[in-house]
Amino acid sequence: MKAFVLCGGRGTRLIPYTNTTPKPMLKIEGRPILEYVIANLKRNGIVDIILTVGYLKEQIMEHFGDGSKFCVKITYLIEQEELKTAGSILPGKGLVKEDFLVVMGDSIMGIDIAEMAKKHMHSGAIATLALKEQEMYFEYGVVDAENGCVNHFREKPKIEYLANAGMYMFRHRAFEFIEKVGGGRACDFAHDVFPALLKQGERICACQFKGYWVDIGRIADYEKYRKKGVLNGIMGKDFQE
């Protein structure tokens, strides 16, 4: 199975760090985030990787080259303009002939991709999403009211939910929907493609995983994980590979 790794975004939520460095190349423990992403794919037997690049692409291409230094094969799709998540992989339609994986270039995950692929194949769904159970504590008490009367009161409740971890497995025919929804323009998986698939009656499979999920989306996230030893403590033995 081939994997698309999305690396073309500007990373505006991480300014000023991303003013001179593309988000996947920000370093944690002396290594770019993208190295951890590629190492996880290789650990799971995926060595044929397609990187979608745009903003400050030269830094990524110079560091990773053809991938041989990392024991993988890397091909590049270059965005001349920002195409968002789904639009960025559309030019790679001819590079894959079967089911394929999409991964974010700034998200480090401890997931058994083979198990995800098995579930995907047996489901018959057009897409499978990796989901991570998360919890959130509300800062305030929550009140349920109807017709001017209070029915129920919850003091700073804990809300449990399934978060989209940003790893997707697709049938090849998903490209048809990406092309149709985007019309050759920029389009996003979460905002555009997945809603269109559900509207058309297509099945999307959910694959929950219990391993670690390190998402470097905000300044607070980056500053937390770049502290010495934090990532090692989360990833354990995977950190050493």
N, C-alpha and C positions, 0 to 999 in steps of 0.2 A: 504494500500500500504506500502511495505517495502522500506527502504532507505539504500543504501550503502553510507558511508561517508569515503572518502579516506584520510588516515592519515599516510601512510607508507613512504612518501618521505623524503629525507635527508634535504631538505630546504637549499641547498647550496648557494642560493642568499641571505640568511639571516645570513650567517656566519659573525661574531663570535657568534651571539645570539643562533644559533642552534648547536653550538659545544657540548653543554651539555643538551639542551632542544629540544625535537621534536617541529617542527613548530606549530602544533595545540595547544601545551601547553604553548606557549608564552602568557604572561598575558597582558591584557588591562583592566584598571580600577580594578585590583586585581583579575580578572577572566581569565582563559584560553580561547583563541579564540574558541576552540571547544565547550565550554559551550554555547556560543552564537549561534553556529551552531545548536546544539542539541535543544536549547530552541526554535529556529525558527521552527524546524521540529515539535516539540511538539505543538507549537502554531497553526500549520497548521493541527493538527490531526494525525501526523505520529509519532507513539510511538514504532514501531518495527524497530530497527536500527542495521545495521551491520557495524562495524568499521573495515576497512582494516588497519593493523598496521605492522610496521617493525622496522624502525630505532628508538631506545630508546623506544620500545613499552611498557616496564614495567611502565614507568611514566604515560602513558595514561591508561593502564589497572588498575593500582592501584588507580588512581583518580576516574575513572568512574565505575569500577566494573561491576556489572550486570545491571546498569542503574537505579536501584530502587530508589536511592537517588535523581534522577532527574525525577522520575515518567515516565520512559521509560524502554524498554527492550533492552539490548545491547548484541549482539553476536560479536565475534571477528574472523576475518580471519587473520592469521599470515603469513606474507611473509618471507620465509627463504632467499630469494634473491629479489632484486628489480625487480618488474614485471610491473612497470609503471601503468598508470591509468586504462586502460581496462584489462590488464592482472591480476591486483590485485583482481578484482571481479569475475573472472572466476571460482575459487574454490567454490564460493557461489552459483553456478548455481542451486544446489539442495535445497537451502534454500528459494527460491522464486518460486511461481507457477503461477504468473500473472505479469502484468506490474509492473515496479519498477523504483525507482528514484536513481540517482547518484548525490552526492554533494561533493564538495571539503571541506576538513577539516579546511581550512584557509580563507574561503570566507563567509562573513556575508551578507545576502540578505533580503531585504524587498519585498518579492514576494508572491502573492496569489497562493499557490501551488494547491489549489482546482480548481482555474480558469485555471491554466496550464494543470491540469489533464483533465479537461473538453475539452479543445481545442485539447489535444492529442488524446482522445478517438474519438472525432468527425472527426479528420483529416484522420484517417486510416493509418497514417505514422508509420514507424517502430521506429522512434525516434523523440523527440521534444527537442529543445534547448532553454534555457532561454537566451535572448539577451538584452543587455542594450545599449541604444543610448548614444554614447560618442562623444566628439569633440576634435580636436587637432589643435593647431595653429602652422603653419610652421614658423621657425625662419627667413627664407629668402624669398625673392621674387621668384616666380615660373614663368618660361618662357616656352611657347610652341613655338617650332621652327621646320621648315620643309624646306628642300632644301636650307639651309643656311640663311633663312629669319625668323624673329620673327613674329609670328602670333598673339600672345596674351601674356599679362603680368598680373600677379596677385601678388599684394604686400602682403606678409605674409598671405596667405589665411587660412581660417578656414575650416578644413576637418571634415565632420560629417560621422560617421560610426557606425555599429552595432558590439559591442564587445561580444565575447563568454564569458558569465558570469560563466561558469563552473557548471551549473546545467542541468542535462539531464534526460529525462523520456524515457523509452524503453519498447517495447513489449518484452515478454520473449524470443521470437525467435531470438532476437539480440545476445543472447549468442552463437548461431551457427556461426555468423559472427566473433565474437570475437575469438572463438576457431579456426576458419578457417584462419583468418588473422594472429593471433599470433602463431598458430601452437604449443600451449602449452608454448610459451615463452613470454617474455615481449612485450607488445604492448600498444600503446597510442590511446585514442579516437580521438583526433584532427588530429594527423599525420597519423594514420593507419586505424582505424575503419570507421570514417565518410567518408573519400574518397572512401573506398572500398564499402560502402553502396550505395553511389551515382553512382559509376561505374557500380554496379549491377542493377541500375534503381530503387532502393528503395527510397521512399519519406522520407524527413526529414522536420519536421514542425518547424517553427520559432514562438517563443512566446516572444514578447517584453514586458518588464515590466518597470514601471516608478518609482518604489520604490528605496530605497537606495541600494548601492552595495559597500561593503567594502572589498577589496581584499588585503590581507597581503602577497604580493609576493616579496617585496624588502625591503631593510633596510630603505629607505626613507619612504615607506608606514607605516612600523611598528612604526618608530619614530614619524611619524605624528599622528597616531591614538592612540598611548599610552599616549599622552599628556592628562592631566586631563580635562574631560568635552567634548572632541572632539567627541567621539563615542556617548555619551549621546545626544549631539546636533544633530547628524545625525539620530539616531534611534528613538528618542522621547520616547513615552510611551512603545515601545517594549523593550527599554533598561532596564526598571524596572522589567520586567517579568522574 
